[in-house]
């Protein structure tokens, strides 16, 4: 009874618009005060313990790498390379946004960094070339979701820590689904752009493409260093995040010479604020996870769910629907901290591979990034485009259905997720 009341209060606070971190924290304090004989200090102890993990150091460093790339001109060169590759498609800049996001995803690991960094460049350019502002915002919002599917991925790091799974395997598991999503978005944006006669660029010659590639090569090498080092076992994701920062600084300051030392304080301040917000959410989500474990919810679900959904496919379909709904109210980071440890025992009972389950969880929650009422990339993109939420949501519907279709595709075809991790094992 107390657990039910706790969950009603938790989701009720989130539903009325209280920030997620405070909804998690207040409901947990209330549960401990009323439903247990434990001191309230246990909540703060669990919050601190929840972020006392070395892999979480990767979060601020990947964010910093993304910011340094933006300040140092790396993002602009990635977009120039993307334009040379796909700018001749109908709606050239929308195609550039998608491909640029796929490339940038290999460095930042953050959809928010993607949406703000690339969107601040591309959305004004798209509006100048005659794109509808709502379409420009929707493209930016949906394409940035690949940032947490294609490795490296901050939510995959969080999920790996929360569930004690290999972060390398989770990175590999998200690679193929992320590429499929990006290619699907490219097809949809081209079809819409052709119908609406959005402009396209002249196709570049091979010589011109090679010239742009050589200018962008130092930035692309960073992706090879990060992913190659992690997947090759040379360094951990946390160490890779530090290397990404150092490399981005060297490129921006000494190679491209666009990074100004006077701007570093502002960069560090933004990263500190963003990191503090994410870690605060993680800490309160960790306290909620402890409450649910204290209430024996994982054991209850492990005993109950296999009877309701006795096969891996039915279990994952049910959970996929749950994550889609939850993702509209809960951001990805607290979502993986909450759902991962609670549901993992149940999916193991029916024979679901934990990596497969976790990638599906992150993928489904990522769809909520561009759906109201909590869609982070949606709000960032609407702010940059100076447009309203609901018209932008309507422009995003085809991309929403595409991602949902791919979600169920990777549920029905586990090899799309497990092929690369199985090679590395």
Secondary structure as the mmCIF struct_conf table of DSSP 4:
data_model
#
loop_
_struct_conf.conf_type_id
_struct_conf.id
_struct_conf.beg_label_comp_id
_struct_conf.beg_label_asym_id
_struct_conf.beg_label_seq_id
_struct_conf.end_label_comp_id
_struct_conf.end_label_asym_id
_struct_conf.end_label_seq_id
HELX_RH_AL_P HELX_RH_AL_P1 UNK A 2 UNK A 15
TURN_TY1_P TURN_TY1_P1 UNK A 16 UNK A 17
HELX_RH_AL_P HELX_RH_AL_P2 UNK A 20 UNK A 35
BEND BEND1 UNK A 37 UNK A 38
TURN_TY1_P TURN_TY1_P2 UNK A 40 UNK A 40
HELX_RH_AL_P HELX_RH_AL_P3 UNK A 41 UNK A 51
HELX_RH_3T_P HELX_RH_3T_P1 UNK A 54 UNK A 56
HELX_RH_AL_P HELX_RH_AL_P4 UNK A 57 UNK A 71
TURN_TY1_P TURN_TY1_P3 UNK A 72 UNK A 73
HELX_RH_AL_P HELX_RH_AL_P5 UNK A 74 UNK A 86
TURN_TY1_P TURN_TY1_P4 UNK A 87 UNK A 88
BEND BEND2 UNK A 89 UNK A 91
HELX_RH_AL_P HELX_RH_AL_P6 UNK A 92 UNK A 108
HELX_RH_AL_P HELX_RH_AL_P7 UNK A 111 UNK A 128
TURN_TY1_P TURN_TY1_P5 UNK A 129 UNK A 130
HELX_RH_AL_P HELX_RH_AL_P8 UNK A 133 UNK A 143
HELX_RH_3T_P HELX_RH_3T_P2 UNK A 144 UNK A 148
TURN_TY1_P TURN_TY1_P6 UNK A 149 UNK A 149
BEND BEND3 UNK A 150 UNK A 152
HELX_RH_AL_P HELX_RH_AL_P9 UNK A 154 UNK A 163
TURN_TY1_P TURN_TY1_P7 UNK A 164 UNK A 164
HELX_RH_AL_P HELX_RH_AL_P10 UNK A 167 UNK A 196
TURN_TY1_P TURN_TY1_P8 UNK A 197 UNK A 197
HELX_LH_PP_P HELX_LH_PP_P1 UNK A 201 UNK A 205
HELX_RH_AL_P HELX_RH_AL_P11 UNK A 206 UNK A 231
TURN_TY1_P TURN_TY1_P9 UNK A 232 UNK A 233
BEND BEND4 UNK A 234 UNK A 235
HELX_RH_AL_P HELX_RH_AL_P12 UNK A 237 UNK A 250
HELX_RH_PI_P HELX_RH_PI_P1 UNK A 251 UNK A 255
BEND BEND5 UNK A 256 UNK A 256
HELX_RH_3T_P HELX_RH_3T_P3 UNK A 261 UNK A 263
HELX_RH_AL_P HELX_RH_AL_P13 UNK A 264 UNK A 294
TURN_TY1_P TURN_TY1_P10 UNK A 295 UNK A 296
HELX_RH_AL_P HELX_RH_AL_P14 UNK A 297 UNK A 308
BEND BEND6 UNK A 309 UNK A 309
BEND BEND7 UNK A 311 UNK A 311
HELX_RH_AL_P HELX_RH_AL_P15 UNK A 312 UNK A 327
TURN_TY1_P TURN_TY1_P11 UNK A 328 UNK A 329
BEND BEND8 UNK A 330 UNK A 330
HELX_RH_AL_P HELX_RH_AL_P16 UNK A 332 UNK A 349
TURN_TY1_P TURN_TY1_P12 UNK A 350 UNK A 351
HELX_RH_AL_P HELX_RH_AL_P17 UNK A 354 UNK A 367
HELX_RH_3T_P HELX_RH_3T_P4 UNK A 368 UNK A 370
BEND BEND9 UNK A 371 UNK A 371
TURN_TY1_P TURN_TY1_P13 UNK A 372 UNK A 374
HELX_RH_AL_P HELX_RH_AL_P18 UNK A 376 UNK A 385
TURN_TY1_P TURN_TY1_P14 UNK A 386 UNK A 386
HELX_RH_AL_P HELX_RH_AL_P19 UNK A 389 UNK A 395
TURN_TY1_P TURN_TY1_P15 UNK A 396 UNK A 396
HELX_RH_AL_P HELX_RH_AL_P20 UNK A 397 UNK A 412
TURN_TY1_P TURN_TY1_P16 UNK A 414 UNK A 414
HELX_RH_AL_P HELX_RH_AL_P21 UNK A 415 UNK A 424
#
